[in-house]
């Protein structure tokens, strides 16, 4: 089978190919206006058994490659490539976005983290890193170029830049990276400073001289020192180095102006007491919320707690005494003595047997004692009515013995008149005292 994969002819109806066609020439070029979106190609294979086709004939603005392929009868393939430049739309406005989508260092990390709007960064690398490079990707895919940067690092600050050029060819954005190569370690930690920040070493040195215990100095001089320390601002750039140095000097002057408090032994008694009262102490856990507390506040709190404790104890004692008094009164019979004779004479005044029930009820009512003496009273009550009932029945036959003697109130009350000292209600147990506290 034939292996001829040449073209016999190749021409374009809407563009001029350069150079002129030759079967042995496989590369051609042409430029077309914006309106041309494809090449109007005419071609034919040199061998009748060969097959030819076109690919990539869909032009976009800029560079394009259109290929004409020929496959011979035996399978041999040959391509004729046409490099086409399609011109830009005359009304098109090129983009002006020159920002980067990403910026990648070959070692270390950017600080701060990358943002397209941030143009300055710093990267710290160890002494062992000798070479460094940066690469970036443009946000706009039509941007013309993004430069790369690389360098052999020296100990200290090394500055590298990456520039992105927008589609219009005029707009550019430059990103600067300070690569700080650490010095070789020799047993002493190096001092690292921000290249875009003022030098605060003098401020730090002044702050290190502040006494740890400021309570030894007068309040006025300590207040001046605190104001100088609070005036320190940490985000100044190199252009404000003079102001940073002034902050350090103000702290140094305030330290030099500290005045010690006089010796308490030299003060009058009243002033010594006030000085002790104003001393601050730190209480574990509580001081985390309130900070150090003056002794005078703690004394006031102690007095308040003592007064509350006295009040609680007094209340408990009063309640206990009142309860004892109430229980003692309940243990006695509170029936008035002047009513006893009336109860005793009641049976003698009965004129007829039909009034006997009234005589029976009177002694029963008078004989009811207080709750603590229920059992003895019950016995007296059961025995008292028997003679009271029998006496009226024999009254018509003649005078008999007086019925009031067996059921006198004195006799019924005898079991209830237990001495107060022998009564178990006179004392309170610990459980009763705790119950009183619970019920307050």
BELFENVEN-V68388 format. One record per residue. N is the residue number from 1. PHI is phi in radians with two decimals (* if undefined). PSI is psi in degrees with one decimal (* if undefined). D_CENTER is the distance of its C-alpha to the mean C-alpha in whole Angstrom. Layout:
n->N phi->PHI psi->PSI d_center->D_CENTER
n->N phi->PHI psi->PSI d_center->D_CENTER
//
This chain:
n->1 phi->* psi->152.8 d_center->84
n->2 phi->-1.24 psi->142.7 d_center->84
n->3 phi->-1.92 psi->18.0 d_center->81
n->4 phi->-1.36 psi->116.2 d_center->81
n->5 phi->-2.09 psi->29.1 d_center->78
n->6 phi->-1.54 psi->157.6 d_center->79
n->7 phi->-1.57 psi->144.1 d_center->79
n->8 phi->-1.52 psi->-28.6 d_center->82
n->9 phi->-2.75 psi->154.2 d_center->81
n->10 phi->-2.72 psi->121.9 d_center->77
n->11 phi->-2.56 psi->164.8 d_center->77
n->12 phi->-2.27 psi->131.8 d_center->75
n->13 phi->-1.43 psi->-22.8 d_center->76
n->14 phi->-2.10 psi->17.2 d_center->73
n->15 phi->-2.76 psi->163.4 d_center->72
n->16 phi->-1.91 psi->118.3 d_center->74
n->17 phi->-1.42 psi->144.3 d_center->74
n->18 phi->-2.33 psi->128.0 d_center->74
n->19 phi->-1.38 psi->-173.9 d_center->76
n->20 phi->-1.15 psi->154.3 d_center->79
n->21 phi->-1.14 psi->140.1 d_center->79
n->22 phi->-2.57 psi->138.8 d_center->80
n->23 phi->-1.06 psi->-26.7 d_center->80
n->24 phi->-1.57 psi->-9.8 d_center->79
n->25 phi->-1.63 psi->124.3 d_center->76
n->26 phi->-1.92 psi->-2.5 d_center->73
n->27 phi->-2.16 psi->131.1 d_center->71
n->28 phi->-2.42 psi->164.3 d_center->71
n->29 phi->-2.53 psi->157.7 d_center->69
n->30 phi->-2.86 psi->162.4 d_center->69
n->31 phi->-2.18 psi->133.0 d_center->67
n->32 phi->-2.19 psi->153.3 d_center->67
n->33 phi->-1.21 psi->171.5 d_center->66
n->34 phi->-1.05 psi->-31.9 d_center->62
n->35 phi->-1.21 psi->-22.0 d_center->64
n->36 phi->-1.43 psi->120.7 d_center->65
n->37 phi->-1.88 psi->-10.4 d_center->63
n->38 phi->-2.73 psi->160.7 d_center->65
n->39 phi->-1.60 psi->133.6 d_center->68
n->40 phi->-1.57 psi->88.3 d_center->72
n->41 phi->-1.67 psi->145.7 d_center->73
n->42 phi->-2.23 psi->126.3 d_center->77
n->43 phi->-2.67 psi->160.7 d_center->77
n->44 phi->-2.70 psi->148.6 d_center->80
n->45 phi->-1.45 psi->147.6 d_center->80
n->46 phi->-1.25 psi->-30.0 d_center->83
n->47 phi->-1.89 psi->134.1 d_center->84
n->48 phi->-1.16 psi->-20.8 d_center->84
n->49 phi->-1.55 psi->-1.5 d_center->82
n->50 phi->-1.58 psi->160.0 d_center->79
n->51 phi->-2.16 psi->134.2 d_center->76
n->52 phi->-2.13 psi->149.5 d_center->74
n->53 phi->-2.65 psi->169.0 d_center->71
n->54 phi->-2.16 psi->141.0 d_center->68
n->55 phi->-2.40 psi->151.5 d_center->64
n->56 phi->1.35 psi->17.4 d_center->62
n->57 phi->-1.56 psi->52.0 d_center->64
n->58 phi->-2.33 psi->95.2 d_center->61
n->59 phi->-1.42 psi->137.8 d_center->60
n->60 phi->-2.04 psi->166.2 d_center->57
n->61 phi->-1.12 psi->129.4 d_center->57
n->62 phi->1.91 psi->-146.5 d_center->57
n->63 phi->-1.54 psi->138.4 d_center->59
n->64 phi->-2.45 psi->157.1 d_center->60
n->65 phi->-2.23 psi->118.5 d_center->62
n->66 phi->-1.88 psi->129.2 d_center->65
n->67 phi->-2.04 psi->140.3 d_center->67
n->68 phi->-2.00 psi->115.4 d_center->70
n->69 phi->-1.80 psi->147.6 d_center->70
n->70 phi->-2.29 psi->128.8 d_center->74
n->71 phi->-2.02 psi->120.4 d_center->74
n->72 phi->-1.29 psi->172.9 d_center->78
n->73 phi->-1.13 psi->-31.1 d_center->80
n->74 phi->-1.56 psi->3.2 d_center->79
n->75 phi->1.78 psi->-5.7 d_center->75
n->76 phi->-1.10 psi->141.2 d_center->75
n->77 phi->-2.18 psi->142.6 d_center->72
n->78 phi->-2.48 psi->140.3 d_center->72
n->79 phi->-2.08 psi->138.5 d_center->70
n->80 phi->-1.94 psi->114.4 d_center->71
n->81 phi->-1.76 psi->133.6 d_center->68
n->82 phi->-2.03 psi->116.7 d_center->68
n->83 phi->-1.60 psi->111.1 d_center->65
n->84 phi->-1.92 psi->133.4 d_center->64
n->85 phi->-1.92 psi->114.3 d_center->63
n->86 phi->-1.65 psi->126.3 d_center->62
n->87 phi->-1.24 psi->157.6 d_center->61
n->88 phi->-1.30 psi->154.1 d_center->59
n->89 phi->-1.10 psi->128.4 d_center->59
n->90 phi->-1.07 psi->-23.3 d_center->60
n->91 phi->-1.64 psi->3.0 d_center->58
n->92 phi->-1.41 psi->138.7 d_center->55
n->93 phi->-1.87 psi->120.8 d_center->52
n->94 phi->-1.16 psi->149.8 d_center->51
n->95 phi->-1.24 psi->154.0 d_center->47
n->96 phi->-2.06 psi->14.7 d_center->45
n->97 phi->-1.43 psi->111.9 d_center->42
n->98 phi->-2.02 psi->20.6 d_center->42
n->99 phi->-1.42 psi->154.5 d_center->38
n->100 phi->-1.61 psi->145.3 d_center->37
n->101 phi->-1.47 psi->-30.9 d_center->35
n->102 phi->-2.71 psi->156.0 d_center->34
n->103 phi->-2.45 psi->117.9 d_center->35
n->104 phi->-2.05 psi->121.6 d_center->35
n->105 phi->-1.49 psi->151.9 d_center->36
n->106 phi->-1.30 psi->-19.2 d_center->38
n->107 phi->-2.64 psi->148.7 d_center->36
n->108 phi->1.35 psi->-169.0 d_center->32
n->109 phi->-2.33 psi->144.4 d_center->30
n->110 phi->-1.23 psi->140.0 d_center->30
n->111 phi->-2.33 psi->120.2 d_center->27
n->112 phi->-1.25 psi->176.3 d_center->26
n->113 phi->-1.03 psi->150.0 d_center->26
n->114 phi->-1.13 psi->134.2 d_center->29
n->115 phi->-2.41 psi->137.5 d_center->29
n->116 phi->-0.97 psi->-31.0 d_center->32
n->117 phi->-1.43 psi->-15.4 d_center->32
n->118 phi->-1.56 psi->126.5 d_center->31
n->119 phi->-1.85 psi->-9.0 d_center->34
n->120 phi->-2.20 psi->134.0 d_center->33
n->121 phi->-2.47 psi->166.5 d_center->32
n->122 phi->-2.36 psi->143.5 d_center->32
n->123 phi->-2.29 psi->126.3 d_center->32
n->124 phi->-1.75 psi->126.9 d_center->33
n->125 phi->-2.22 psi->151.4 d_center->35
n->126 phi->-1.21 psi->167.4 d_center->37
n->127 phi->-1.07 psi->-28.7 d_center->40
n->128 phi->-1.21 psi->-17.4 d_center->41
n->129 phi->-1.42 psi->116.2 d_center->41
n->130 phi->-1.83 psi->-26.1 d_center->44
n->131 phi->-2.16 psi->147.3 d_center->44
n->132 phi->-2.56 psi->145.3 d_center->42
n->133 phi->-2.51 psi->156.8 d_center->42
n->134 phi->-2.25 psi->143.1 d_center->40
n->135 phi->-2.44 psi->146.5 d_center->40
n->136 phi->-2.34 psi->160.7 d_center->39
n->137 phi->-2.19 psi->129.6 d_center->39
n->138 phi->-1.31 psi->147.8 d_center->40
n->139 phi->-1.17 psi->-42.1 d_center->38
n->140 phi->-1.56 psi->120.2 d_center->42
n->141 phi->-1.15 psi->-17.0 d_center->44
n->142 phi->-1.61 psi->3.3 d_center->47
n->143 phi->-1.04 psi->145.4 d_center->46
n->144 phi->-1.26 psi->-40.9 d_center->49
n->145 phi->-2.84 psi->156.4 d_center->48
n->146 phi->-2.36 psi->119.0 d_center->45
n->147 phi->-1.38 psi->159.5 d_center->46
n->148 phi->-2.01 psi->158.0 d_center->45
n->149 phi->-2.34 psi->142.2 d_center->44
n->150 phi->-2.65 psi->153.8 d_center->45
n->151 phi->-2.86 psi->157.3 d_center->46
n->152 phi->-1.55 psi->124.2 d_center->47
n->153 phi->-1.44 psi->140.5 d_center->44
n->154 phi->-1.80 psi->153.6 d_center->45
n->155 phi->-1.00 psi->134.3 d_center->43
n->156 phi->1.80 psi->-150.5 d_center->40
n->157 phi->-1.49 psi->129.8 d_center->40
n->158 phi->-2.23 psi->124.0 d_center->41
n->159 phi->-1.77 psi->128.0 d_center->41
n->160 phi->-2.22 psi->149.3 d_center->41
n->161 phi->-2.29 psi->149.2 d_center->42
n->162 phi->-2.24 psi->130.9 d_center->42
n->163 phi->-2.09 psi->133.5 d_center->43
n->164 phi->-1.97 psi->130.1 d_center->43
n->165 phi->-1.88 psi->127.1 d_center->46
n->166 phi->-1.24 psi->174.1 d_center->46
n->167 phi->-1.09 psi->-31.8 d_center->49
n->168 phi->-1.27 psi->-8.5 d_center->51
n->169 phi->1.39 psi->-4.6 d_center->51
n->170 phi->-1.94 psi->-39.7 d_center->50
n->171 phi->-1.37 psi->131.0 d_center->47
n->172 phi->-2.41 psi->147.4 d_center->45
n->173 phi->-2.23 psi->132.4 d_center->41
n->174 phi->-2.01 psi->128.7 d_center->41
n->175 phi->-1.89 psi->128.0 d_center->38
n->176 phi->-1.92 psi->131.2 d_center->38
n->177 phi->-2.18 psi->123.0 d_center->36
n->178 phi->-1.62 psi->111.7 d_center->36
n->179 phi->-1.66 psi->111.3 d_center->37
n->180 phi->-1.75 psi->110.0 d_center->36
n->181 phi->-1.55 psi->121.2 d_center->38
n->182 phi->-1.16 psi->146.9 d_center->37
n->183 phi->-1.25 psi->162.6 d_center->40
n->184 phi->-1.11 psi->136.0 d_center->42
n->185 phi->-1.27 psi->127.4 d_center->40
n->186 phi->-2.23 psi->29.2 d_center->42
n->187 phi->1.65 psi->-9.2 d_center->40
n->188 phi->-2.16 psi->129.6 d_center->38
n->189 phi->-1.21 psi->133.8 d_center->35
n->190 phi->-1.31 psi->160.1 d_center->36
n->191 phi->-1.67 psi->124.0 d_center->34
n->192 phi->-1.91 psi->129.4 d_center->33
n->193 phi->-2.15 psi->150.4 d_center->32
n->194 phi->-1.34 psi->123.5 d_center->31
n->195 phi->-1.12 psi->-18.4 d_center->35
n->196 phi->-1.84 psi->17.7 d_center->33
n->197 phi->-2.21 psi->153.3 d_center->32
n->198 phi->-1.19 psi->162.3 d_center->33
n->199 phi->-1.50 psi->115.8 d_center->34
n->200 phi->-1.81 psi->16.8 d_center->32
n->201 phi->-1.10 psi->-36.9 d_center->34
n->202 phi->-1.17 psi->-37.2 d_center->35
n->203 phi->-1.14 psi->-44.7 d_center->32
n->204 phi->-1.11 psi->-37.7 d_center->30
n->205 phi->-1.16 psi->-38.6 d_center->34
n->206 phi->-1.17 psi->-41.2 d_center->34
n->207 phi->-1.13 psi->-31.1 d_center->30
n->208 phi->-1.20 psi->-18.6 d_center->31
n->209 phi->-1.54 psi->-5.5 d_center->34
n->210 phi->-1.14 psi->128.1 d_center->32
n->211 phi->-1.03 psi->145.5 d_center->33
n->212 phi->-1.26 psi->-34.5 d_center->30
n->213 phi->-1.94 psi->97.1 d_center->31
n->214 phi->-1.46 psi->-5.9 d_center->32
n->215 phi->-1.23 psi->-11.8 d_center->33
n->216 phi->-1.39 psi->-7.3 d_center->36
n->217 phi->-1.99 psi->161.8 d_center->37
n->218 phi->-1.17 psi->151.6 d_center->37
n->219 phi->-1.08 psi->-36.1 d_center->35
n->220 phi->-1.14 psi->-45.4 d_center->36
n->221 phi->-1.22 psi->-34.6 d_center->36
n->222 phi->-1.18 psi->-37.6 d_center->33
n->223 phi->-1.09 psi->-39.3 d_center->32
n->224 phi->-1.10 psi->-41.8 d_center->34
n->225 phi->-1.14 psi->-42.0 d_center->32
n->226 phi->-1.13 psi->-38.0 d_center->29
n->227 phi->-1.12 psi->-40.0 d_center->30
n->228 phi->-1.14 psi->-37.6 d_center->31
n->229 phi->-1.23 psi->-38.7 d_center->28
n->230 phi->-1.22 psi->-19.5 d_center->26
n->231 phi->-1.40 psi->-2.6 d_center->28
n->232 phi->-1.28 psi->127.9 d_center->28
n->233 phi->-2.06 psi->129.9 d_center->27
n->234 phi->-1.71 psi->-3.2 d_center->26
n->235 phi->-1.89 psi->24.4 d_center->27
n->236 phi->-1.37 psi->146.0 d_center->30
n->237 phi->-1.56 psi->-179.9 d_center->33
n->238 phi->-1.05 psi->-26.1 d_center->36
n->239 phi->-1.23 psi->-12.3 d_center->38
n->240 phi->-2.00 psi->31.7 d_center->36
n->241 phi->-1.10 psi->-34.3 d_center->37
n->242 phi->-1.10 psi->-39.6 d_center->39
n->243 phi->-1.18 psi->-37.3 d_center->36
n->244 phi->-1.13 psi->-41.2 d_center->34
n->245 phi->-1.13 psi->-33.9 d_center->37
n->246 phi->-1.15 psi->-35.5 d_center->37
n->247 phi->-1.07 psi->-44.8 d_center->34
n->248 phi->-1.10 psi->-40.7 d_center->35
n->249 phi->-1.16 psi->-38.3 d_center->38
n->250 phi->-1.10 psi->-39.1 d_center->36
n->251 phi->-1.18 psi->-42.3 d_center->34
n->252 phi->-1.06 psi->-44.0 d_center->37
n->253 phi->-1.13 psi->-38.8 d_center->39
n->254 phi->-1.17 psi->-36.1 d_center->37
n->255 phi->-1.15 psi->-42.1 d_center->37
n->256 phi->-1.15 psi->-27.6 d_center->40
n->257 phi->-1.56 psi->5.7 d_center->40
n->258 phi->-1.14 psi->131.9 d_center->38
n->259 phi->-1.97 psi->129.7 d_center->41
n->260 phi->-1.33 psi->146.8 d_center->41
n->261 phi->-1.21 psi->149.1 d_center->41
n->262 phi->-1.14 psi->157.2 d_center->44
n->263 phi->-1.14 psi->127.8 d_center->45
n->264 phi->-0.98 psi->-27.3 d_center->44
n->265 phi->-1.18 psi->-22.5 d_center->48
n->266 phi->-1.56 psi->-5.4 d_center->49
n->267 phi->-1.57 psi->155.0 d_center->48
n->268 phi->-1.09 psi->163.3 d_center->49
n->269 phi->-1.03 psi->-44.1 d_center->48
n->270 phi->-1.08 psi->-43.6 d_center->46
n->271 phi->-1.21 psi->-33.2 d_center->44
n->272 phi->-1.15 psi->-40.3 d_center->44
n->273 phi->-1.11 psi->-43.0 d_center->42
n->274 phi->-1.14 psi->-36.7 d_center->40
n->275 phi->-1.13 psi->-42.1 d_center->39
n->276 phi->-1.16 psi->-39.1 d_center->38
n->277 phi->-1.13 psi->-30.4 d_center->36
n->278 phi->-1.52 psi->-5.5 d_center->34
n->279 phi->-1.13 psi->142.1 d_center->33
n->280 phi->-1.81 psi->146.7 d_center->29
n->281 phi->-2.26 psi->155.7 d_center->28
n->282 phi->-1.91 psi->123.6 d_center->25
n->283 phi->-1.84 psi->127.2 d_center->24
n->284 phi->-0.96 psi->142.8 d_center->22
n->285 phi->1.23 psi->-53.1 d_center->19
n->286 phi->-1.15 psi->-39.1 d_center->20
n->287 phi->-1.19 psi->-17.1 d_center->20
n->288 phi->-1.16 psi->-27.7 d_center->16
n->289 phi->-1.65 psi->-39.1 d_center->16
n->290 phi->-1.85 psi->-16.7 d_center->19
n->291 phi->1.42 psi->-178.8 d_center->20
n->292 phi->-1.02 psi->139.2 d_center->24
n->293 phi->-1.99 psi->138.7 d_center->26
n->294 phi->-1.16 psi->151.5 d_center->30
n->295 phi->-1.12 psi->-30.8 d_center->32
n->296 phi->-1.14 psi->-35.4 d_center->34
n->297 phi->-1.19 psi->-38.5 d_center->30
n->298 phi->-1.16 psi->-36.4 d_center->31
n->299 phi->-1.14 psi->-41.9 d_center->34
n->300 phi->-1.08 psi->-42.8 d_center->34
n->301 phi->-1.12 psi->-38.3 d_center->31
n->302 phi->-1.14 psi->-41.0 d_center->34
n->303 phi->-1.12 psi->-40.8 d_center->37
n->304 phi->-1.10 psi->-42.0 d_center->35
n->305 phi->-1.15 psi->-39.5 d_center->34
n->306 phi->-1.11 psi->-42.7 d_center->38
n->307 phi->-1.11 psi->-40.7 d_center->39
n->308 phi->-1.13 psi->-38.6 d_center->37
n->309 phi->-1.14 psi->-41.9 d_center->38
n->310 phi->-1.09 psi->-41.7 d_center->42
n->311 phi->-1.08 psi->-43.8 d_center->41
n->312 phi->-1.13 psi->-43.9 d_center->40
n->313 phi->-1.12 psi->-44.5 d_center->43
n->314 phi->-1.04 psi->-40.7 d_center->46
n->315 phi->-1.12 psi->-42.4 d_center->45
n->316 phi->-1.13 psi->-41.5 d_center->45
n->317 phi->-1.12 psi->-42.4 d_center->48
n->318 phi->-1.11 psi->-42.9 d_center->50
n->319 phi->-1.13 psi->-38.3 d_center->49
n->320 phi->-1.15 psi->-44.8 d_center->50
n->321 phi->-1.10 psi->-41.7 d_center->53
n->322 phi->-1.12 psi->-37.6 d_center->54
n->323 phi->-1.18 psi->-38.9 d_center->53
n->324 phi->-1.10 psi->-42.7 d_center->56
n->325 phi->-1.10 psi->-41.4 d_center->58
n->326 phi->-1.14 psi->-43.2 d_center->58
n->327 phi->-1.14 psi->-36.1 d_center->58
n->328 phi->-1.13 psi->-39.8 d_center->62
n->329 phi->-1.17 psi->-37.8 d_center->63
n->330 phi->-1.17 psi->-27.3 d_center->62
n->331 phi->-1.35 psi->-13.4 d_center->64
n->332 phi->-1.81 psi->159.8 d_center->67
n->333 phi->-1.53 psi->117.3 d_center->70
n->334 phi->-1.57 psi->12.7 d_center->69
n->335 phi->-1.18 psi->128.3 d_center->73
n->336 phi->-1.07 psi->142.8 d_center->75
n->337 phi->-1.26 psi->-27.9 d_center->78
n->338 phi->-1.20 psi->-15.9 d_center->80
n->339 phi->-1.49 psi->-11.6 d_center->80
n->340 phi->-1.11 psi->-44.9 d_center->81
n->341 phi->-1.02 psi->-38.1 d_center->85
n->342 phi->-1.08 psi->-40.6 d_center->85
n->343 phi->-1.18 psi->-33.6 d_center->84
n->344 phi->-1.30 psi->-33.8 d_center->86
n->345 phi->-1.49 psi->-8.7 d_center->89
n->346 phi->-0.98 psi->-42.8 d_center->88
n->347 phi->-1.14 psi->-30.2 d_center->90
n->348 phi->-1.26 psi->-21.5 d_center->93
n->349 phi->-1.55 psi->5.9 d_center->93
n->350 phi->-1.39 psi->119.8 d_center->94
n->351 phi->-1.47 psi->-26.9 d_center->97
n->352 phi->-2.46 psi->159.6 d_center->97
n->353 phi->-1.12 psi->-25.4 d_center->96
n->354 phi->-1.20 psi->-16.4 d_center->94
n->355 phi->-1.60 psi->12.2 d_center->91
n->356 phi->-1.06 psi->-37.5 d_center->90
n->357 phi->-1.02 psi->-35.3 d_center->87
n->358 phi->-1.13 psi->-36.3 d_center->86
n->359 phi->-1.19 psi->-34.2 d_center->87
n->360 phi->-1.22 psi->-37.8 d_center->85
n->361 phi->-1.30 psi->-32.9 d_center->82
n->362 phi->-1.07 psi->-49.2 d_center->82
n->363 phi->-1.12 psi->-30.9 d_center->82
n->364 phi->-1.15 psi->-42.4 d_center->79
n->365 phi->-1.14 psi->-43.0 d_center->77
n->366 phi->-1.25 psi->-23.2 d_center->77
n->367 phi->-1.54 psi->2.1 d_center->77
n->368 phi->-1.36 psi->116.4 d_center->73
n->369 phi->-1.61 psi->-176.7 d_center->71
n->370 phi->-1.22 psi->161.3 d_center->67
n->371 phi->-0.98 psi->-36.6 d_center->65
n->372 phi->-1.10 psi->-22.3 d_center->65
n->373 phi->-1.94 psi->41.1 d_center->69
n->374 phi->-1.09 psi->-46.7 d_center->69
n->375 phi->-1.15 psi->-46.4 d_center->71
n->376 phi->-1.09 psi->-39.6 d_center->74
n->377 phi->-1.13 psi->-39.0 d_center->74
n->378 phi->-1.06 psi->-38.8 d_center->74
n->379 phi->-1.15 psi->-42.0 d_center->77
n->380 phi->-1.13 psi->-35.7 d_center->79
n->381 phi->-1.20 psi->-37.3 d_center->78
n->382 phi->-1.24 psi->-33.1 d_center->80
n->383 phi->-1.43 psi->-30.1 d_center->83
n->384 phi->-1.12 psi->-42.4 d_center->84
n->385 phi->-1.14 psi->-25.1 d_center->85
n->386 phi->-1.10 psi->-52.5 d_center->88
n->387 phi->-1.18 psi->-30.4 d_center->90
n->388 phi->-1.14 psi->-34.2 d_center->89
n->389 phi->-1.37 psi->-37.6 d_center->90
n->390 phi->-1.26 psi->-31.9 d_center->93
n->391 phi->-1.09 psi->-45.8 d_center->94
n->392 phi->-1.11 psi->-29.9 d_center->95
n->393 phi->-1.16 psi->-31.9 d_center->97
n->394 phi->-1.69 psi->-1.2 d_center->99
n->395 phi->-1.01 psi->-40.1 d_center->100
n->396 phi->-1.14 psi->-27.9 d_center->103
n->397 phi->-1.32 psi->-25.7 d_center->105
n->398 phi->2.79 psi->170.2 d_center->104
n->399 phi->-1.19 psi->132.2 d_center->102
n->400 phi->-2.11 psi->-172.7 d_center->100
n->401 phi->-1.14 psi->148.4 d_center->97
n->402 phi->-1.17 psi->129.2 d_center->94
n->403 phi->-1.37 psi->-12.0 d_center->91
n->404 phi->-1.39 psi->-15.7 d_center->89
n->405 phi->-1.14 psi->-44.0 d_center->89
n->406 phi->-1.24 psi->-17.3 d_center->87
n->407 phi->-2.12 psi->32.7 d_center->84
n->408 phi->-1.19 psi->150.0 d_center->83
n->409 phi->-1.05 psi->-30.2 d_center->80
n->410 phi->-1.09 psi->-39.0 d_center->80
n->411 phi->-1.18 psi->-38.6 d_center->81
n->412 phi->-1.24 psi->-30.5 d_center->78
n->413 phi->-1.48 psi->-10.1 d_center->75
n->414 phi->-0.98 psi->-41.2 d_center->76
n->415 phi->-1.18 psi->-25.8 d_center->74
n->416 phi->-1.44 psi->-15.0 d_center->71
n->417 phi->-1.57 psi->54.6 d_center->72
n->418 phi->-1.32 psi->135.7 d_center->70
n->419 phi->-0.95 psi->143.7 d_center->69
n->420 phi->-1.10 psi->-30.0 d_center->66
n->421 phi->-1.18 psi->-29.5 d_center->65
n->422 phi->-1.59 psi->-0.2 d_center->66
n->423 phi->-1.40 psi->127.7 d_center->64
n->424 phi->-1.19 psi->-14.4 d_center->61
n->425 phi->-1.39 psi->-6.8 d_center->58
n->426 phi->-1.21 psi->-25.0 d_center->59
n->427 phi->-2.01 psi->156.0 d_center->56
n->428 phi->-2.03 psi->141.3 d_center->52
n->429 phi->-1.46 psi->171.7 d_center->51
n->430 phi->-1.11 psi->-36.4 d_center->47
n->431 phi->-1.10 psi->-39.8 d_center->46
n->432 phi->-1.15 psi->-38.5 d_center->47
n->433 phi->-1.12 psi->-41.0 d_center->46
n->434 phi->-1.15 psi->-35.3 d_center->42
n->435 phi->-1.13 psi->-39.3 d_center->43
n->436 phi->-1.05 psi->-43.0 d_center->44
n->437 phi->-1.12 psi->-40.1 d_center->40
n->438 phi->-1.13 psi->-36.0 d_center->39
n->439 phi->-1.46 psi->-2.6 d_center->41
n->440 phi->-1.20 psi->* d_center->40
//
